[in-house]
């Protein structure tokens, strides 16, 4: 009888620990997307990288910048991130595939926060 109670208590503790770990993982991985204002799925028709990344899904432009407009500092990206997004966008243009572009509208432009190349 005592052993049965101990086993049940041990299982409850393990279940609680697993639930807490899953909740923590959800919070840590979910916070970056929860702040996003919107997303669009499109086949881009133009990609530019003069001083900032611009992905055009006609008629709308989506911009990735090292330094986002004033008040949009959360949209600042690293040069490596911009290069990676440019590669994904160029691959989509060349292959006719679609992208999902996550972005924030801030400073009068659509500031890219993530790019996903779809199959």
N, C-alpha and C positions, 0 to 999 in steps of 0.2 A: 504494500500500500504506500509506504513512504517513498519507495523508489519511483512509483508511478507519479506521485506528486512532484518529485524532483525533476523527472523527465519533462512533465508538462511545463513546469516553471522555466526550465532551460530552453524549451522550444519557444515559449512566449518571448523570452529575452532575445533569442536569435531572430525571431520574426520581427520584433521591434527594431533590432539593429539593422536588419535588411531594409525595413521600411524607411528608417532614418537615412541610410546610405543612398537609397533610391531617390528620396526627396532632395537630398543634398546634390546629387548628380543632376537632377532635373533643374534645380535652381541655378546651378553653375553653368549648365549648357543652355538653359533657356533664357538667361538674362540678356544675352546679346541680341537675340531676335525679338524679345518682347518690347524693346525700345523702338523698333522699326515702325515707321509710319505706314509704309505700304510696300507692295511689290507688284511687278508686272512680268508676264511671260510673253516673249516676243521673239521674232527672228530679226536680229539686227541687220541693218542695211549699210551701216557705216561705222567705222571705228577710227578715232583720231587720238594722237598723243603728242601734241605740240609741247605744251607745258603742263597739261593736265589731261587725264583720260576722259574722252567723250565717247559714249556709246549711243548711237542713234537708232531708235526703234520708231520709225516715222509715224507721226510727226514730232515725237517727243525726244529730247536729249537727256541723257543721264550722265552726270559728271562725277569723276573721282579725283580728289585733289590732295596734294601734300598739305596744303593750308586751305581749309574751307573758309567761306565768308565769315565775317565777324558774328559771333553768337552761335556758330555752328561747330565749335571746336571738337565736339564728339564725332564729327564726320571727317577729321583729319586722317589720312592714310599714310602708310610707309611706301617708299618707292618700290619695294619688292611686292607689296600687295597690288599696287597699280599695274606693275608689269605682269603679274599673274592674271589679273582681270583682263588686261589687254590681250593676252594670249588666248584666254577662253573666248573672248568676244571675236577675235580674228578667226579662231577655229569655227565658231558658229557661222560667221559670214561665209567662210570658204566651203563649209560642208552643208550649209542650208539648215543647220540645227537651230534649236531655240534655246534661249537663255531665260532664266528667272533672275530678275534684277531686283534686289531689295534696296530701298532708298528712303531717305528722309527729305522732306521738302523744307528747306531752310535757306534764308538769304536769297530768295527768289529763284532758286534752282533745285533740281532733283539730285541730291547728293547720295551717290552710291555707297552702300554699306556692306553689300555682299553680292556676288555673282555666282550663279550655278548653271553649268552647261548641262542641258537635258539630252537624253538619248533620242 
